[in-house]
Amino acid sequence: MENLAARNSSALISVAAVIIIVYGMQAAKVLIVPFLLAVFLALIAVRPMLWLQARKVPSVLAALIIVVAMMLIIGLVGSIVGTSIAEFTAALPSYQVRLEAIITTTGALIGDLLGDEREVPNFADMIDPGFAMSFAATILNALRDVLTNAFLILFTMVFMLLEASSMGVKAQAAFGRSADTFRRPKQFVDNLGRYLGIKTIVSMATGITAWIVTWSIGLDFPLLWGMLAFLFNYVPTIGSIIAAVPAVLLALIQLGVGEATTTALGFLAINMVFGNFIEPRLMGYGVGISPLIVFMGLVFWGWVFGPVGMLLSVPLTMTLKMALESGEQTRWIAILIGSERDAEYALALSQKEAEED
């Protein structure tokens, strides 16, 4: 009984600690979000920096080259997209009114076809037709607000890059362990950096293609839809759907049913080509997380850190999974939230250990 009571007390303390940590992160998101973005950018930039260092470029100069290149890219994109975000936000109420009128007219036509004796629901009252477009504006405005801390993010990234080459030696000296002890964390960081690097390249190609498609159709604000496709390509499975819905709705409002269908088919083709063919070939492996956990992580990290948390949900969930794998008492949770391949590997490993015993 005493052991059972001790275990129950330990479980309650662990749950309380998790709740306190989560609410603490939510309260401190103003400070944590720029730091997470700096880590995100550092993981993307560390490979090019190491490539420069391998060609005898000093560490400080290599880090400065990477940061200057990123500053130029962010400044150029920010100056171009910032104006479009402001114009889209200003025009959003008129778009919502027109969308509501289209839905009301469609409901009336359906009522005429069914006859007056049938009661037809008012779809405009049942749903918020402008939610998807408002959500897109919220995402873009949140990103613009975060980029106001661009210098803090970039300076933090510089120091992270400068520490990257010496971190292994410092860890060995601090904890007195061999290099083999840090092999698994290093492998995780390498895999995460590779995943983010490839994902960024594919997302850039996705965004550029979406911009070309929406521009060729004649849709307003094509740069915004390209930016939205770039950002939400980091969210597996449902990201491409979220990015496509506002553009399709705007095409319906601005151009008509035919152009809206063309826009939807264009986004579908982009998702099929990049998501199902190009990206899997470049990755060579999945994210190692259950699709259900990907969706739940999207909701959870979005609640904790806002729109930026949604974009970083997969890297954050992968990091959490690695932390759970490191402990014997929490490894079963990591297996449950992992992919089927991870579960099969863990099962085969346990069976092998049982046979050896």
Protein Blocks (a to p, Z undefined) as FASTA:
>chain_A
ZZmmmmmmmmmmmmmmmmmmmmmmmmmmmmmmmmmmmmmmmmmmmmmmmmmmmnopafkl
mmmmmmmmmmmmmmmmmmmmmmmmmmmmmmmmmmmmmmmmmmmmmmmmmmmmnopkbccd
dfklmpcfklmmmmmmmmmmmmmmmmmmmmmmmmmmmmmmmmmmmmmmmmmmmnopafkl
mmmmmmmmmmmmmmmmmmmmmmmmmmmmmmmmmmmnopahkllmmmmmmmmmmpghjlmm
mmmmmmmmmmmmmnomklmmmmmmmmmmmmmmmmmmmmmmmnopaehiafklmmmmmmmm
mmmnommlmmmmmmmmmmmmmmmmmpmklmmmmmmmmcfklmmmmmmmmmmmmmmZZ
